[in-house]
Amino acid sequence: MQPCSPTNYSMQISQIKHANMKQNTMQKLILAMVLTVLSALSVQAEENKRAPNKLRIYTAGNSFHMWLPTWLTAIEKAANVALHEQIGVSYMASAWVKEHLGKIDATHQARPVIESGNLDVLTLGGMHTPDDGIDTFATTGIEHNPKLIVTYQEFWLPYDRLDYPLTRKNFFGDLAISLRTWKDATDTTKTPKDTSNFDIPTADQLEKLHEPYFQGINTYIGDLNRKLGRNVIRVVPVGQAVLALRRKVVAGEVPGVSKQSELFQDNLGHPSDAIRALAGYCHFIVLHQKDPRGLTLPLFPFTKRDNPFKQDCNLILEEVAWKAVTEHPLSGFYQGKPN
């Protein structure tokens, strides 16, 4: 056996060191990969724990509905429940539900999202009468996700009218005239920010005016759920909650709100913070089936352009929303009416 020359010995040492370095590097890479996989599995396991409570929601509606996600998130945070995942919002001014089916672009994805099956809740807001877009959304939705929930939001009638002056459409015939037993004090067509006409009707007059609108929704949704074989669609009774709130305002029971007109931003009836929060509470109860009474909302997203909003007013909104939802037989959280 020949002794190693100094040169060969150095080369062997170098090769051994290089092999050790490669081995160490490979071990580190393998360890990093293992740690990455374990971390991912841990995150996925945690996500799976949260998944049953984390609702994936898509919202399609007009200017009486499209602001809902912000308020729902604020209430979920206050209630310390799993925040919903807002998949998207399809906004179309003065739109019927069916219009959201036909428009598909970067900001209008209602139909593709429904057909993907990756959705838990579709919230809808429409016009004066329910339209067949609700049927199409619900029928298509449960084909791709049998557990899908669809909500349909009642609204408060624009201009306090059953007919709709902007389009000159009368959806209720003679009822639109006979049930409006008061006259507006001013013509606000040229002063859209004038909300004073909302101060004229009494709570009883408003309830009689809205009755055929509410009944039309109940009949349509009730029939549709029977056709679908289960209560796929839940009515969110925001309109009835708004009327109850207006009754309390007239009675002087809402701190910080002295007149009905303060609940609205313009003559059409776009909502102030109070009504937005009220709608948020109604949806929260319907979707999470939890009692929001006693929650504190520390920040209201749109307060800069609305009247100051006091916490004691917030407590009344929670009570009004709870009563409206739990006493509505199609809300999905019906508790019965008090004797």
C-alpha positions, 0 to 999 in steps of 0.5 A: 500500500502506497502512502498518500502524498501530501497533495492527495491527502489534502484533496481527500480532506477537501472532498470529505469536507465538501461531502459533509457540507452537501450532506448538512445542506441537504439535511437543513433543506429536508428539515426546512421542508418538514417544518414547512409542511408541519406548519402548513398542516398546523395552519390547515388544522386550525383553519378546519377548526374555524371553518364550520363557523366562518361563513363565506358570503357574497352580496348582491344588491342596490344602494339599500343593501350593498353597504351591509358587509362593513356593518356585519363585520363590525358586529361580528367583531363586537360579538367575538364570533368568527368573521365572515369571509366576504367573497365579493359584492355585486352593486347595481343601482335600483336593480332587480335581483335578476339583473345580477344574474346577467351581468358578469365582469370584474366587479359582478361575479354573483353567478360564477360564485354561486356556480362554483359551490364555494359559498355558504351565504348569498345575501340579496336585496331587490326592488318593490316586489320579489322577482324570479332572479331569487328563484334562479339564484336559490335553485342554481345555488343548492345544485352546487352547494345543498347547504347554501343559505340565501337571504332576502332583505326587506327594505323600507319603501323609497319616498314612503311610496308603493309606487316608484316616482323615478321610473314612474312604475306603480307595482300595487295599482290603486293600493299605492294611492289609497294607502298613502293617506297623507300628502307630502309637505314639499316637492323635494324633486329639486332638493333631494337632500330634503328629508322633511317629508319623512316626518309627516306619516304616523307609524300606523299609516306607515305600517298600513302602507307597507303591509302589501309589500311585506305580504308579497315577499312572505307569499313569494318566499314561502311558496319558493321554499316549499318548491325547493323542499326546505327553507333555503331562503330566509327573509331579513325583516329590515323593513319592519325593523325600520318601521318599528324604529320610526315609531320609537323616534316619534314617541321620543324613545331614541336618544340622539334622533329627534325626528324620523327625517334624521334616519335618512340621507335624502328624499329617496330614503337612503339610510343613515348610520342608525338604519345601516346598523339596524340592518347589520344587526338583523342580518347578524341574528339571521346568519349567526342566530345569536342575541346581539343585545348588549353589544357595543360597536366602537366605530361606525364606518360612515359616521362622518357624513351622518348624525352623531350616533350614541351608544344608548341609541345602539342598544335600542337598535339591537332590541328592535332588530332582535324583536323583528327577526325572532318574530318573523316566521321566515327569518330562520330564527323564529321564536314566536310572538309574545302573547 
